[in-house]
Amino acid sequence: MKKKHLLIGAALTGALIISGCQSNGSAGHVPAEYFQGTTLDRNPIGVTQHTEYLEVQMDVRDTQLRVPEIMKVRQFLDSYTDVGHGPLVISMPHEADNPQLAVGAVAELRQLAWEAGVGYESLLGASYDVNGRSTTPIIMAFKTYKAVAPKCPSLAQLDVTNAVSNSDLPSLGCAIRTNMAAMIAEPSDLLGNRDLDEIDLNRRSAQLELWRNGETTAAVRTEAESAVVSNAVN
């Protein structure tokens, strides 16, 4: 009889625990977004589009661009080849102070772009209205993208002792995403705008065959290479 009472008491205790968990479950304490995606998904990295500009100054007394302007153009072209997207736009003033100089400068800029590895098909000519400007430079521009880190909540605003739902803190994963945003070399990849290179089928087949045979898939070093590493460490 005593054993029966113990079993009944244990059953009642279990029922109370289950009912308590149900009453404190997702409906009351766990945010709905916690049931969708992962922690990192709740801290996405944003991507913003920007336009980089360079004003190439011209002097009506000259017949070609000055050396300081050429140096600025070369640096700008290096940035375009590294992170630029779309065409490289070269805008000539609609009413230049010296139209002949402006036309010659555009030709010089196109040649500098070609020397920097920018094909003529990537160049786009345009014009702009002066609108009373005191100077009439040639304006170069291209589009670029930047990664935007999520806004992480301050830990001072969170109650880390609240374990009612045993759910993730809102700050979990945010620091990881912030570091990733700082390390991404090409933010436009997050938009899926770049096509992937074709895979090396022969290389993949060779590695798969080694794995099937129980052999190592790592690259084999020669004795000379091993000696070089050893001497470098010592």
N, C-alpha and C positions, 0 to 999 in steps of 0.2 A: 504494500500500500504506500509506503514511504517512497519507494522507487517511482511509483506512478505519479505521485505529487511532484517529484523532482523533474520528471519529463514534461509534465504540464507547465511547470514554471519556466523551464528552458524554452518551450515553444512560445509562451507568451512574451518572454524577453526578446526572442528573435523577431516576433511580429512587431514589437514596439520599435526595434532598431530599423527594420525595413520601412515601417511607416514614417519614421523620422527621416530616413534618407530620401524617401519620396517627397516628403513635404519640403525638404531643403534642396531639391534637385534642380534641374535646368530651368524649371518654370519660375523659380524664385531668385536664384543667385548666379547661375551661369549664363553669361551673355550668349545670345543666339549665334553670333559669329564664331564662337568657339567650336561649334559643331560643323563648320565649313572651312576647308583649307587647312593650312598649317600656321604655326606661329609667325614664320617669315612672310607668309601671304598677307598677314594683317599689318605688315610694315613694308609696303611696296616702295620701290625706288621710282621716282618720277623722272621724266625726260622733258626738257624744254628746248625750244628752237631759238637760236640767236643768229644775228647777222653781224659779221665782222666787216668793218669799213676801214678804208685807207684813203686819205686825201693826198694826191700827188700834186705838189705845188709846181706851178710854171711861172717863169719870169719872162715878161715880154721882150726883155733885152737879150735873151738867150735864143739859141737855135736848137738846143736839145736839153734833155733833163740834166740837172746837176747831180754830182756824185752823191751827196747826202740823200737825195730823193731816190736814187737808184738803189742805195743800200737798204732803205726802208722797204722798197718794193720787193727786193730779194727776200727779206725776212718775212714779208707778208705772203709771198709765194711759197715759202717753206711751210708756213702754217697751213696754207690751203692744201698742199700735198699731204700733210699729216692728218688734219682733222676736217678738211673742207668737204662739203657735199653739194651736189648740183653744179651748175655752171659757175665760172668765174666771170662776174659782170664787170665790164669796163665802161663807165659812163662818161661821156664827153659833154662839156657844157654846151647848151643850145646856142648861146651867144658868147663865145670866148673872146677874150681881149685880143688874142692873136690866133685866129683860126688856123693858120698854116702851122704854127707851133703846136697847137693842140692835135692836129692830124698827125704830125710827125711824132709827137709824144705817144699817141695811141699805138702807132706802128712799133715804136721802141718798146712799149710795155708788152705787146704781143710777142716780140722777139725774146724779151727776158722771160716771159712765161714759157715759151718753147724750150729755152735753155734749162729751165727748172723742171722740165719733164711734163709740162701741161700741154696737151695736144690742142690744136686749133679748134677741134670739135667741142672742147670744153669751155671755150671762150664765148661770151655773149656780149655784143655791143649794144649800148643804149645811150640815151641823152637825158639831160635834166635841165629844168628851167633855173636860170640864175636867180630870179626874183630879188634883184637889188643887192646881191652879195657883193662885198668889196673885192673878193678874190674868186677866181673861176678855176678851181683845180679839177683834175681828172679824178673821179671817184671809183675805186675798186671795191668790190664787195663779194662775199660768199656766205653761204649758210653753214652753220655748225650746230651741234647738239651738246647739251650738258646734262649730266646726271644730277638729280636733286634728291638728297637724302631725306628720309622721313623725319618728321618732327617728334623727337623722343620726349615723353613726359618726364618731368623732374621726379627723381626718387623721393624727394621731400614731400611730394603731393600724394604719395601712395602709402597705404597702410599695409606694410609688409607682414604685420601680425595677423591680418584677417585671413583665416584659413577655412572659412565657412564652406566654400565650394571647392576648395583645393584646385582652383583653376590657375592658369597662367596669369602673371602680372601683365598689365598693358605694356610695360617696358621691355618684356622679354623678346629678344630678337631684334630690337630696334638698333642697338649698338652694332650688331653684325651687319645689318643693312647699311648703316652709316659708313662703316669701313669699306664695304663693297662699293658703294657709290663713289668713294674717293679713289678706289683702285681701278675702276672700269676704264679701259683705254679708249673704247669706242662706244659712247652711250647710245648711238643710233642702233646698235645691235639689239638693244632691249625692245626696239620697235619692230624687229624682224625685217629690216629693209635690205640687208645684205645677204646675197646668195652664198650658200656654203660651197666650199671647194669640193670637187669630186673626190671620193674616197679612193684610197690605194687598195684595190681588190687583191693584188698579188701579195702585198705586205700583210694584209689581214688574213689571207689564206695560209701564208707561211706561219704566222703566229698561232693560228688555230691548229695547224698540224703539229707544231711543237707541243702545244698544250695537250692534245689528244695522246701523244706518245709519252707524256709524262716528263718531257724535257723542259729546261728553263727557257723562258721567253725573253730573258734579258739579253742585252747586247754583250757580245764576248769581247773582252779586252785582251790585247796582246801583252806579252811580258814587258815590252818597251813602254807601253802605256801605263802599266802597273808601276814600273820603276819611276816614271815621271811623277806620278801621284805621290809615291812614297817619298821621293826626294823633296817634293814641294812641302809635304807635311813636316818632314824633319827639318 
